[in-house]
Amino acid sequence: MIFSFVGMIMTILGVIYLIFPSKKRENKYGYRTQRARYTDASFKYAQKVAAKMLLLIGLGTWVIGLILKSNGVSQFFMLEIFLIAIPIISVFYQIERRLEILNDDFDRKIGKNEMGDTHEVIND
């Protein structure tokens, strides 16, 4: 039952993010983490990835919930409460990992070090 409900909510959010993505970093709507708001490009990328991930993992979770319900295994409420964290965490992990790679590439291109300080790149 929990898997069906959470999967349905994630799927609906994924569809909403696909149809009406957040356009500006200042908006209160959309996928808004520190990594996502790093640059305009990373924010736009985060909105696309979040929509796809929420839709994909939401549909998968919803299907799992429907299978559990049809097989009569929906009475394990407490187990579902603990296991539902897996798809939710996986959505955020996948998005943040991809943003980390994107932002690291951006930092390399403009010459930032790990401390966030810009430094001049000297070519010999």
N, CA, C and O of each residue as an XYZ file, in Angstrom:
496
protein
N       0.818     -1.189      0.000
C       0.000      0.000      0.000
C       0.871      1.266      0.000
O       0.600      2.208     -0.744
N       1.909      1.282      0.831
C       2.810      2.434      0.893
C       3.551      2.595     -0.430
O       3.688      3.710     -0.934
N       4.029      1.484     -0.995
C       4.761      1.549     -2.260
C       3.871      2.136     -3.359
O       4.325      2.956     -4.157
N       2.612      1.717     -3.398
C       1.694      2.244     -4.409
C       1.490      3.742     -4.235
O       1.556      4.498     -5.204
N       1.243      4.170     -3.014
C       0.978      5.579     -2.750
C       2.197      6.443     -3.050
O       2.085      7.445     -3.756
N       3.357      6.067     -2.522
C       4.574      6.854     -2.750
C       4.959      6.826     -4.235
O       5.373      7.845     -4.787
N       4.825      5.678     -4.871
C       5.109      5.582     -6.298
C       4.205      6.479     -7.122
O       4.651      7.104     -8.083
N       2.939      6.543     -6.749
C       1.993      7.397     -7.449
C       2.367      8.875     -7.260
O       2.333      9.647     -8.219
N       2.719      9.269     -6.041
C       3.115     10.656     -5.773
C       4.380     11.012     -6.552
O       4.452     12.083     -7.156
N       5.381     10.120     -6.545
C       6.626     10.389     -7.280
C       6.356     10.500     -8.778
O       6.938     11.350     -9.453
N       5.486      9.655     -9.294
C       5.149      9.700    -10.716
C       4.447     11.004    -11.068
O       4.755     11.621    -12.087
N       3.517     11.420    -10.239
C       2.806     12.683    -10.476
C       3.786     13.857    -10.445
O       3.723     14.741    -11.300
N       4.693     13.869     -9.458
C       5.703     14.931     -9.397
C       6.587     14.917    -10.637
O       6.915     15.976    -11.174
N       6.977     13.726    -11.100
C       7.793     13.619    -12.307
C       7.095     14.195    -13.527
O       7.713     14.883    -14.339
N       5.790     13.907    -13.654
C       5.023     14.437    -14.781
C       4.912     15.958    -14.677
O       5.061     16.663    -15.675
N       4.648     16.465    -13.467
C       4.554     17.917    -13.277
C       5.887     18.588    -13.609
O       5.911     19.629    -14.266
N       6.997     17.995    -13.155
C       8.320     18.563    -13.463
C       8.603     18.524    -14.961
O       9.263     19.421    -15.485
N       8.115     17.500    -15.655
C       8.319     17.429    -17.101
C       7.515     18.501    -17.829
O       8.023     19.163    -18.734
N       6.267     18.664    -17.429
C       5.378     19.605    -18.118
C       5.679     21.052    -17.735
O       5.713     21.935    -18.592
N       5.897     21.288    -16.431
C       6.118     22.651    -15.933
C       7.442     22.746    -15.171
O       7.431     22.925    -13.953
N       8.578     22.630    -15.857
C       9.853     22.711    -15.129
C      10.093     24.121    -14.589
O       9.654     25.107    -15.180
N      10.783     24.200    -13.475
C      11.140     25.489    -12.899
C      12.164     26.151    -13.813
O      13.110     25.506    -14.263
N      11.975     27.423    -14.081
C      12.831     28.123    -15.040
C      13.984     28.884    -14.396
O      15.045     29.021    -15.006
N      13.793     29.383    -13.167
C      14.802     30.228    -12.540
C      15.238     29.649    -11.203
O      14.458     29.005    -10.502
N      16.503     29.891    -10.864
C      17.042     29.400     -9.595
C      16.357     30.043     -8.397
O      16.347     29.462     -7.312
N      15.794     31.210     -8.570
C      15.172     31.936     -7.464
C      13.777     31.406     -7.137
O      13.242     31.706     -6.070
N      13.188     30.631     -8.030
C      11.845     30.103     -7.795
C      11.819     29.191     -6.577
O      12.824     28.571     -6.230
N      10.683     29.119     -5.946
C      10.502     28.240     -4.779
C      10.033     26.853     -5.196
O       9.745     26.010     -4.345
N       9.956     26.617     -6.474
C       9.425     25.379     -7.024
C      10.522     24.661     -7.806
O      11.336     25.304     -8.469
N      10.544     23.359     -7.732
C      11.496     22.580     -8.503
C      12.497     21.880     -7.614
O      12.376     21.897     -6.389
N      13.493     21.263     -8.238
C      14.556     20.576     -7.512
C      15.586     21.627     -7.127
O      16.304     22.142     -7.983
N      15.659     21.950     -5.817
C      16.445     23.094     -5.370
C      17.428     22.713     -4.279
O      17.193     23.022     -3.111
N      18.496     22.068     -4.618
C      19.552     21.810     -3.652
C      20.716     22.760     -3.950
O      20.696     23.491     -4.940
N      21.709     22.739     -3.096
C      22.865     23.620     -3.295
C      23.561     23.307     -4.615
O      23.940     24.217     -5.352
N      23.725     22.033     -4.909
C      24.363     21.663     -6.181
C      23.514     22.070     -7.371
O      24.050     22.481     -8.400
N      22.221     21.966     -7.251
C      21.337     22.315     -8.369
C      21.370     23.812     -8.639
O      21.237     24.227     -9.791
N      21.542     24.622     -7.623
C      21.532     26.083     -7.784
C      22.926     26.655     -8.016
O      23.097     27.874     -7.991
N      23.911     25.818     -8.238
C      25.299     26.262     -8.414
C      25.453     27.196     -9.609
O      26.066     28.257     -9.498
N      24.902     26.805    -10.737
C      24.891     27.645    -11.938
C      23.520     27.521    -12.595
O      22.729     26.644    -12.245
N      23.251     28.397    -13.540
C      21.989     28.288    -14.271
C      21.929     26.981    -15.054
O      20.874     26.353    -15.151
N      23.064     26.581    -15.607
C      23.109     25.331    -16.377
C      22.848     24.127    -15.479
O      22.128     23.209    -15.870
N      23.425     24.122    -14.284
C      23.197     22.986    -13.392
C      21.758     22.975    -12.887
O      21.202     21.901    -12.657
N      21.147     24.132    -12.710
C      19.753     24.183    -12.284
C      18.841     23.612    -13.365
O      17.947     22.816    -13.079
N      19.073     24.023    -14.598
C      18.263     23.523    -15.716
C      18.449     22.013    -15.874
O      17.483     21.280    -16.092
N      19.687     21.559    -15.763
C      19.983     20.133    -15.856
C      19.300     19.360    -14.716
O      18.756     18.276    -14.931
N      19.337     19.927    -13.515
C      18.727     19.267    -12.352
C      17.227     19.093    -12.549
O      16.669     18.071    -12.151
N      16.571     20.068    -13.155
C      15.133     19.970    -13.376
C      14.808     18.827    -14.337
O      13.849     18.084    -14.129
N      15.617     18.694    -15.393
C      15.405     17.606    -16.354
C      15.645     16.247    -15.717
O      14.837     15.330    -15.865
N      16.762     16.124    -15.008
C      17.118     14.843    -14.392
C      16.111     14.478    -13.298
O      15.711     13.319    -13.186
N      15.704     15.451    -12.500
C      14.740     15.182    -11.430
C      13.417     14.695    -12.008
O      12.814     13.762    -11.477
N      12.967     15.314    -13.080
C      11.715     14.893    -13.708
C      11.813     13.447    -14.186
O      10.916     12.642    -13.935
N      12.896     13.125    -14.869
C      13.064     11.768    -15.396
C      13.215     10.738    -14.286
O      12.612      9.666    -14.341
N      14.019     11.063    -13.280
C      14.239     10.126    -12.172
C      12.964      9.901    -11.362
O      12.628      8.764    -11.032
N      12.261     10.977    -11.044
C      11.015     10.832    -10.299
C      10.007     10.002    -11.081
O       9.322      9.151    -10.515
N       9.921     10.252    -12.377
C       8.994      9.504    -13.217
C       9.380      8.033    -13.297
O       8.536      7.156    -13.115
N      10.638      7.768    -13.565
C      11.111      6.390    -13.722
C      11.012      5.590    -12.418
O      10.430      4.505    -12.394
N      11.568      6.117    -11.364
C      11.566      5.393    -10.094
C      10.164      5.391     -9.488
O       9.783      4.432     -8.817
N       9.401      6.449     -9.716
C       8.020      6.476     -9.248
C       7.169      5.402     -9.900
O       6.404      4.713     -9.226
N       7.303      5.258    -11.214
C       6.560      4.203    -11.907
C       6.981      2.817    -11.422
O       6.141      1.942    -11.211
N       8.280      2.627    -11.249
C       8.767      1.339    -10.751
C       8.243      1.022     -9.366
O       7.842     -0.110     -9.092
N       8.243      2.015     -8.491
C       7.748      1.837     -7.132
C       6.243      1.581     -7.136
O       5.741      0.760     -6.367
N       5.539      2.282     -7.995
C       4.094      2.099     -8.110
C       3.764      0.685     -8.569
O       2.859      0.049     -8.030
N       4.501      0.193     -9.566
C       4.286     -1.167    -10.069
C       4.589     -2.197     -8.976
O       3.841     -3.160     -8.803
N       5.678     -1.993     -8.248
C       6.004     -2.904     -7.146
C       4.867     -2.925     -6.133
O       4.481     -3.989     -5.650
N       4.333     -1.757     -5.813
C       3.208     -1.679     -4.883
C       1.982     -2.410     -5.387
O       1.307     -3.096     -4.620
N       1.688     -2.269     -6.671
C       0.536     -2.969     -7.241
C       0.746     -4.483     -7.243
O      -0.190     -5.243     -6.996
N       1.964     -4.913     -7.520
C       2.271     -6.355     -7.487
C       2.124     -6.889     -6.068
O       1.539     -7.952     -5.861
N       2.650     -6.159     -5.092
C       2.517     -6.589     -3.694
C       1.060     -6.665     -3.280
O       0.655     -7.594     -2.582
N       0.279     -5.697     -3.703
C      -1.144     -5.686     -3.349
C      -1.895     -6.831     -4.013
O      -2.732     -7.476     -3.380
N      -1.601     -7.090     -5.290
C      -2.306     -8.161     -6.000
C      -1.935     -9.542     -5.471
O      -2.724    -10.481     -5.579
N      -0.736     -9.674     -4.897
C      -0.317    -10.957     -4.321
C      -0.702    -11.088     -2.852
O      -0.400    -12.099     -2.218
N      -1.357    -10.085     -2.316
C      -1.803    -10.147     -0.929
C      -0.692     -9.950      0.084
O      -0.809    -10.400      1.224
N       0.383     -9.287     -0.310
C       1.521     -9.083      0.584
C       1.503     -7.658      1.154
O       2.511     -7.193      1.686
N       0.393     -6.982      1.048
C       0.339     -5.592      1.479
C       0.104     -5.429      2.980
O      -0.063     -4.304      3.450
N       0.089     -6.509      3.732
C      -0.154     -6.402      5.170
C       1.123     -6.145      5.965
O       1.059     -6.021      7.188
N       2.267     -6.063      5.316
C       3.542     -5.805      5.994
C       3.831     -4.305      6.008
O       4.813     -3.847      5.425
N       2.979     -3.563      6.670
C       3.031     -2.111      6.685
C       4.365     -1.590      7.215
O       4.968     -0.711      6.599
N       4.826     -2.103      8.321
C       6.077     -1.619      8.924
C       7.273     -1.911      8.024
O       8.180     -1.086      7.913
N       7.282     -3.061      7.391
C       8.370     -3.394      6.473
C       8.372     -2.442      5.272
O       9.428     -1.998      4.820
N       7.184     -2.140      4.767
C       7.090     -1.203      3.649
C       7.564      0.193      4.052
O       8.197      0.890      3.259
N       7.257      0.596      5.280
C       7.691      1.908      5.764
C       9.217      2.007      5.722
O       9.757      3.037      5.316
N       9.908      0.961      6.132
C      11.374      0.984      6.118
C      11.931      0.853      4.699
O      12.912      1.517      4.362
N      11.331      0.020      3.878
C      11.854     -0.223      2.530
C      11.571      0.906      1.546
O      12.268      1.036      0.540
N      10.560      1.721      1.821
C      10.230      2.796      0.886
C      11.342      3.837      0.808
O      11.418      4.607     -0.150
N      12.195      3.854      1.813
C      13.320      4.802      1.797
C      14.285      4.506      0.646
O      14.953      5.414      0.152
N      14.360      3.259      0.222
C      15.312      2.879     -0.830
C      15.035      3.628     -2.148
O      15.953      4.259     -2.671
N      13.821      3.587     -2.704
C      13.623      4.341     -3.953
C      13.704      5.852     -3.766
O      14.159      6.563     -4.663
N      13.268      6.349     -2.609
C      13.329      7.792     -2.379
C      14.780      8.264     -2.317
O      15.140      9.256     -2.950
N      15.601      7.563     -1.563
C      17.019      7.921     -1.459
C      17.719      7.761     -2.796
O      18.585      8.564     -3.144
N      17.349      6.727     -3.553
C      18.007      6.501     -4.844
C      17.740      7.644     -5.822
O      18.609      7.980     -6.626
N      16.551      8.245     -5.765
C      16.258      9.394     -6.629
C      17.224     10.529     -6.330
O      17.866     11.062     -7.235
N      17.325     10.895     -5.058
C      18.197     12.007     -4.685
C      19.668     11.679     -4.917
O      20.437     12.548     -5.326
N      20.063     10.447     -4.662
C      21.454     10.059     -4.882
C      21.827     10.196     -6.362
O      22.871     10.759     -6.693
N      20.977      9.681     -7.242
C      21.265      9.736     -8.680
C      21.357     11.182     -9.177
O      22.256     11.530     -9.943
N      20.425     12.009     -8.733
C      20.427     13.407     -9.177
C      21.669     14.132     -8.658
O      22.359     14.812     -9.418
N      21.949     13.986     -7.369
C      23.094     14.686     -6.777
C      24.414     14.202     -7.362
O      25.331     15.000     -7.558
N      24.521     12.925     -7.638
C      25.755     12.391     -8.234
C      25.983     12.995     -9.617
O      27.099     13.398     -9.945
N      24.943     13.056    -10.413
C      25.073     13.640    -11.756
C      25.393     15.128    -11.691
O      26.169     15.634    -12.502
N      24.797     15.830    -10.732
C      25.103     17.250    -10.565
C      26.535     17.462    -10.096
O      27.191     18.421    -10.503
N      27.017     16.573     -9.246
C      28.399     16.676     -8.780
C      29.364     16.569     -9.951
O      30.321     17.338    -10.040
N      29.122     15.635    -10.833
C      29.971     15.459    -12.013
C      29.888     16.693    -12.912
O      30.911     17.183    -13.389
N      28.683     17.193    -13.142
C      28.489     18.373    -13.976
C      29.203     19.591    -13.389
O      29.894     20.312    -14.109
N      29.040     19.820    -12.093
C      29.658     20.980    -11.458
C      31.175     20.850    -11.376
O      31.884     21.849    -11.499
N      31.682     19.642    -11.173
C      33.133     19.442    -11.180
C      33.719     19.752    -12.550
O      34.788     20.354    -12.652
N      33.027     19.344    -13.593
C      33.480     19.674    -14.950
C      33.466     21.182    -15.171
O      34.378     21.735    -15.786
N      32.436     21.836    -14.672
C      32.343     23.297    -14.791
C      33.500     23.970    -14.060
O      34.129     24.887    -14.588
N      33.778     23.506    -12.836
C      34.883     24.080    -12.056
C      36.221     23.891    -12.758
O      37.060     24.792    -12.755
N      36.421     22.726    -13.356
C      37.663     22.466    -14.071
C      37.828     23.411    -15.257
O      38.930     23.870    -15.554
N      36.717     23.691    -15.927
C      36.783     24.562    -17.100
C      37.113     26.004    -16.731
O      37.816     26.687    -17.476
N      36.611     26.476    -15.586
C      36.875     27.871    -15.227
C      38.066     28.000    -14.292
O      38.472     29.119    -13.977
N      38.637     26.892    -13.842
C      39.854     26.936    -13.051
C      39.655     27.138    -11.569
O      40.412     27.884    -10.949
N      38.666     26.501    -10.981
C      38.477     26.581     -9.532
C      39.152     25.398     -8.864
O      39.208     24.302     -9.422
N      39.667     25.631     -7.657
C      40.234     24.518     -6.904
C      39.197     23.984     -5.925
O      38.057     24.447     -5.920
N      39.582     23.009     -5.091
C      38.652     22.366     -4.166
C      38.106     23.330     -3.114
O      37.024     23.097     -2.575
N      38.824     24.394     -2.818
C      38.382     25.357     -1.811
C      37.399     26.365     -2.393
O      36.875     27.207     -1.664
N      37.141     26.289     -3.701
C      36.215     27.214     -4.325
C      36.870     28.486     -4.823
O      36.195     29.358     -5.371
N      38.191     28.606     -4.638
C      38.904     29.796     -5.083
C      39.285     29.641     -6.545
O      39.712     28.572     -6.983
N      39.125     30.712     -7.282
C      39.558     30.658     -8.674
C      41.049     30.943     -8.726
O      41.570     31.740     -7.946
N      41.710     30.301     -9.629
C      43.131     30.554     -9.824
C      43.428     30.564    -11.311
O      42.722     29.947    -12.108
N      44.457     31.258    -11.658
C      44.819     31.385    -13.050
C      45.484     30.089    -13.518
O      46.379     29.559    -12.860
N      45.034     29.602    -14.647
C      45.629     28.425    -15.230
C      46.764     28.866    -16.140
O      46.561     29.628    -17.085
N      47.951     28.379    -15.843
C      49.124     28.789    -16.614
C      49.489     27.670    -17.580
O      49.727     26.532    -17.176
N      49.528     28.011    -18.844
C      49.937     27.047    -19.873
C      51.372     27.344    -20.271
O      51.680     28.450    -20.717
N      52.236     26.376    -20.115
C      53.639     26.557    -20.495
C      53.856     26.251    -21.943
O      54.980     26.351    -22.433
